[in-house]
């Protein structure tokens, strides 16, 4: 749940920042950057998720477990 609240708060901050943009095509990139920026502190805990090794770990070809 903590991940989701960080992502939502990052998108909320990005929506305020994107309201100052003149170009509308930059809005999705701003929302994505806000979400990524908000989740960055949680990257170390994402590796402890039960399905990380079989999904993202396998995709990135990680050999060591995050646990």
C-alpha positions in Angstrom: 0.0 0.0 0.0 2.9 2.3 0.7 4.0 2.1 -3.0 0.6 3.1 -4.2 0.4 6.1 -1.9 3.8 7.3 -3.0 2.9 6.9 -6.7 -0.4 8.8 -6.1 1.4 11.6 -4.3 4.0 11.8 -7.0 1.3 12.1 -9.7 -0.5 14.7 -7.6 2.7 16.8 -7.4 3.3 16.3 -11.2 -0.3 17.4 -12.0 0.4 20.7 -10.2 3.7 21.1 -12.0 2.1 20.2 -15.4 -0.5 22.9 -15.0 2.3 25.4 -15.5 3.5 23.8 -18.8 2.7 25.6 -22.0 2.8 22.5 -24.2 0.2 19.8 -23.6 2.3 16.9 -25.0 4.7 17.2 -22.0 1.9 16.4 -19.5 2.1 12.5 -19.8 5.9 12.7 -19.5 5.5 14.9 -16.4 3.0 12.5 -14.8 5.4 9.5 -15.5 8.4 11.4 -14.1 6.4 12.3 -11.0 5.4 8.6 -10.4 8.9 7.4 -11.0 10.4 10.0 -8.8 8.0 9.1 -6.0 8.7 5.4 -6.2 12.5 5.7 -6.3 12.9 5.6 -2.5 11.0 2.3 -2.5 13.1 0.5 -5.0 15.0 -1.4 -2.3 11.7 -2.7 -0.9 10.3 -3.6 -4.3 13.1 -6.2 -4.6 11.6 -7.9 -1.5 8.2 -8.4 -3.2 7.4 -12.1 -3.5 7.1 -12.2 -7.3 10.0 -9.8 -8.0 12.6 -12.6 -8.8 10.3 -14.4 -11.2 9.0 -11.3 -13.1 11.3 -8.3 -13.1 14.3 -10.2 -11.9 14.0 -12.6 -14.7 13.4 -9.9 -17.2 16.5 -8.0 -16.1 18.4 -11.4 -15.8 19.3 -10.8 -12.2 21.2 -13.8 -10.7 21.0 -12.9 -7.0 17.8 -12.7 -5.1 16.7 -9.5 -3.4 15.9 -11.3 -0.2 
